[in-house]
Amino acid sequence: MLRSVLVLVLLVSLPSLGGERSSRVRVSANGVYSVRLTEKASEKCTLEVSKESGPVWTLDACVGTPDDLYFVSDDGRRVWVLKPLVEKGRKRSKVKKYRKYPAWANTVVAVLYDREAGKVKERRLPEFVGRRELSEVQQLTGHLKWLEGLLGVPGKGPRLTDAGRIEFETVGGRKTHELTF
């Protein structure tokens, strides 16, 4: 009997196959808001910004994966999605200053979302990694690792400062980059 109960408890506590996955919950610099992405099934996600009292707003869209990093502003209106493992770009950039980069480097690595406007801004790899540092970007079969402190890349991981700015270092780590809301 005890064994049956134990098996039942274990089965109930295990996530179902193909079930829900969530990103790590992150809190705003002032501690008022939190953000997380929940992936319910393939191509079905919800980005949720909450206060202690409950959800403030949601966006029903897969704006990233549970493995991406989400940062919410102090007013709870905007969210940066930082993608530590990104799919390689397939086309050369149309922006003149980035045409000198290989097609694989032309990939979006950070996106800013707004409560009302949706996608506000996106940032591409060449905005953070110079041509000289490209050789330090770790290329996998179809993906790139470009951030320090994550996915086995040594260094300090991305962080939200008390001033509400996101700081991070890229491979090569010669410079600290910032994203502002």
KAURVEN-V77656 format. One record per residue. N is the residue number from 1. RES is the residue in one letter. PHI is phi as a letter, one per 20 degrees, with the letter a starting at -180 (* if undefined). PSI is psi as a letter, one per 20 degrees, with the letter a starting at -180 (NA if undefined). NEAR is the number of other ideal C-beta (glycine too) atoms within 12 Angstrom. Layout:
n=N res=RES phi=PHI psi=PSI near=NEAR
n=N res=RES phi=PHI psi=PSI near=NEAR
This chain:
n=1 res=M phi=* psi=g near=7
n=2 res=L phi=f psi=h near=8
n=3 res=R phi=f psi=g near=9
n=4 res=S phi=f psi=g near=10
n=5 res=V phi=f psi=g near=11
n=6 res=L phi=f psi=g near=12
n=7 res=V phi=f psi=g near=13
n=8 res=L phi=f psi=g near=13
n=9 res=V phi=f psi=g near=12
n=10 res=L phi=f psi=g near=12
n=11 res=L phi=f psi=h near=13
n=12 res=V phi=f psi=h near=11
n=13 res=S phi=e psi=i near=10
n=14 res=L phi=f psi=q near=11
n=15 res=P phi=f psi=q near=14
n=16 res=S phi=f psi=q near=12
n=17 res=L phi=f psi=p near=9
n=18 res=G phi=m psi=j near=11
n=19 res=G phi=e psi=a near=15
n=20 res=E phi=f psi=p near=19
n=21 res=R phi=c psi=q near=25
n=22 res=S phi=c psi=q near=25
n=23 res=S phi=f psi=r near=32
n=24 res=R phi=f psi=p near=24
n=25 res=V phi=f psi=p near=20
n=26 res=R phi=c psi=q near=32
n=27 res=V phi=d psi=q near=24
n=28 res=S phi=f psi=r near=34
n=29 res=A phi=f psi=h near=25
n=30 res=N phi=e psi=i near=19
n=31 res=G phi=m psi=j near=16
n=32 res=V phi=e psi=g near=21
n=33 res=Y phi=d psi=q near=35
n=34 res=S phi=c psi=q near=32
n=35 res=V phi=c psi=q near=44
n=36 res=R phi=a psi=q near=33
n=37 res=L phi=d psi=p near=38
n=38 res=T phi=d psi=p near=30
n=39 res=E phi=d psi=o near=28
n=40 res=K phi=e psi=h near=20
n=41 res=A phi=a psi=r near=15
n=42 res=S phi=g psi=p near=12
n=43 res=E phi=m psi=j near=10
n=44 res=K phi=c psi=o near=16
n=45 res=C phi=c psi=q near=28
n=46 res=T phi=c psi=p near=27
n=47 res=L phi=e psi=p near=40
n=48 res=E phi=c psi=p near=33
n=49 res=V phi=d psi=p near=35
n=50 res=S phi=c psi=r near=26
n=51 res=K phi=d psi=r near=20
n=52 res=E phi=g psi=h near=13
n=53 res=S phi=f psi=i near=10
n=54 res=G phi=p psi=a near=12
n=55 res=P phi=f psi=p near=20
n=56 res=V phi=d psi=g near=24
n=57 res=W phi=b psi=q near=25
n=58 res=T phi=c psi=q near=21
n=59 res=L phi=c psi=o near=31
n=60 res=D phi=e psi=n near=17
n=61 res=A phi=a psi=q near=22
n=62 res=C phi=e psi=n near=24
n=63 res=V phi=e psi=j near=36
n=64 res=G phi=r psi=a near=40
n=65 res=T phi=c psi=r near=27
n=66 res=P phi=f psi=i near=27
n=67 res=D phi=e psi=i near=22
n=68 res=D phi=f psi=r near=37
n=69 res=L phi=d psi=p near=36
n=70 res=Y phi=d psi=p near=43
n=71 res=F phi=c psi=p near=44
n=72 res=V phi=d psi=q near=41
n=73 res=S phi=f psi=r near=34
n=74 res=D phi=f psi=h near=25
n=75 res=D phi=e psi=i near=20
n=76 res=G phi=m psi=j near=30
n=77 res=R phi=e psi=h near=24
n=78 res=R phi=c psi=q near=34
n=79 res=V phi=c psi=p near=48
n=80 res=W phi=e psi=p near=41
n=81 res=V phi=d psi=o near=41
n=82 res=L phi=d psi=p near=42
n=83 res=K phi=d psi=n near=36
n=84 res=P phi=f psi=h near=35
n=85 res=L phi=c psi=o near=29
n=86 res=V phi=d psi=q near=38
n=87 res=E phi=f psi=p near=22
n=88 res=K phi=f psi=q near=26
n=89 res=G phi=f psi=q near=27
n=90 res=R phi=d psi=i near=13
n=91 res=K phi=c psi=q near=17
n=92 res=R phi=f psi=q near=19
n=93 res=S phi=f psi=q near=23
n=94 res=K phi=e psi=i near=12
n=95 res=V phi=f psi=p near=16
n=96 res=K phi=g psi=g near=10
n=97 res=K phi=f psi=i near=14
n=98 res=Y phi=d psi=i near=26
n=99 res=R phi=f psi=h near=16
n=100 res=K phi=f psi=i near=17
n=101 res=Y phi=e psi=q near=29
n=102 res=P phi=f psi=q near=24
n=103 res=A phi=g psi=h near=19
n=104 res=W phi=f psi=h near=28
n=105 res=A phi=e psi=i near=35
n=106 res=N phi=e psi=m near=30
n=107 res=T phi=c psi=q near=36
n=108 res=V phi=f psi=p near=29
n=109 res=V phi=d psi=i near=39
n=110 res=A phi=b psi=p near=38
n=111 res=V phi=c psi=p near=32
n=112 res=L phi=d psi=p near=29
n=113 res=Y phi=d psi=q near=35
n=114 res=D phi=d psi=q near=24
n=115 res=R phi=g psi=g near=26
n=116 res=E phi=e psi=g near=11
n=117 res=A phi=e psi=i near=13
n=118 res=G phi=m psi=c near=19
n=119 res=K phi=f psi=p near=23
n=120 res=V phi=d psi=g near=23
n=121 res=K phi=b psi=q near=21
n=122 res=E phi=c psi=q near=25
n=123 res=R phi=c psi=p near=31
n=124 res=R phi=d psi=q near=30
n=125 res=L phi=g psi=g near=40
n=126 res=P phi=f psi=i near=32
n=127 res=E phi=f psi=i near=26
n=128 res=F phi=d psi=h near=39
n=129 res=V phi=d psi=o near=38
n=130 res=G phi=f psi=r near=25
n=131 res=R phi=g psi=h near=18
n=132 res=R phi=f psi=h near=16
n=133 res=E phi=e psi=i near=24
n=134 res=L phi=g psi=h near=25
n=135 res=S phi=f psi=i near=14
n=136 res=E phi=e psi=i near=26
n=137 res=V phi=f psi=p near=35
n=138 res=Q phi=e psi=o near=28
n=139 res=Q phi=e psi=p near=23
n=140 res=L phi=d psi=a near=16
n=141 res=T phi=g psi=g near=10
n=142 res=G phi=c psi=j near=13
n=143 res=H phi=c psi=r near=23
n=144 res=L phi=c psi=q near=34
n=145 res=K phi=d psi=p near=30
n=146 res=W phi=c psi=i near=47
n=147 res=L phi=d psi=q near=39
n=148 res=E phi=f psi=q near=32
n=149 res=G phi=n psi=j near=24
n=150 res=L phi=c psi=q near=28
n=151 res=L phi=l psi=k near=24
n=152 res=G phi=n psi=j near=15
n=153 res=V phi=e psi=p near=25
n=154 res=P phi=f psi=q near=17
n=155 res=G phi=p psi=a near=24
n=156 res=K phi=e psi=p near=17
n=157 res=G phi=f psi=r near=24
n=158 res=P phi=g psi=q near=37
n=159 res=R phi=b psi=q near=27
n=160 res=L phi=e psi=p near=33
n=161 res=T phi=e psi=r near=20
n=162 res=D phi=f psi=h near=12
n=163 res=A phi=e psi=j near=16
n=164 res=G phi=m psi=k near=27
n=165 res=R phi=d psi=q near=22
n=166 res=I phi=e psi=p near=35
n=167 res=E phi=d psi=q near=28
n=168 res=F phi=a psi=r near=36
n=169 res=E phi=d psi=q near=28
n=170 res=T phi=e psi=r near=40
n=171 res=V phi=g psi=q near=34
n=172 res=G phi=n psi=h near=25
n=173 res=G phi=k psi=k near=23
n=174 res=R phi=e psi=i near=16
n=175 res=K phi=b psi=q near=18
n=176 res=T phi=e psi=p near=21
n=177 res=H phi=d psi=q near=32
n=178 res=E phi=c psi=q near=24
n=179 res=L phi=d psi=p near=32
n=180 res=T phi=d psi=q near=22
n=181 res=F phi=e psi=NA near=30
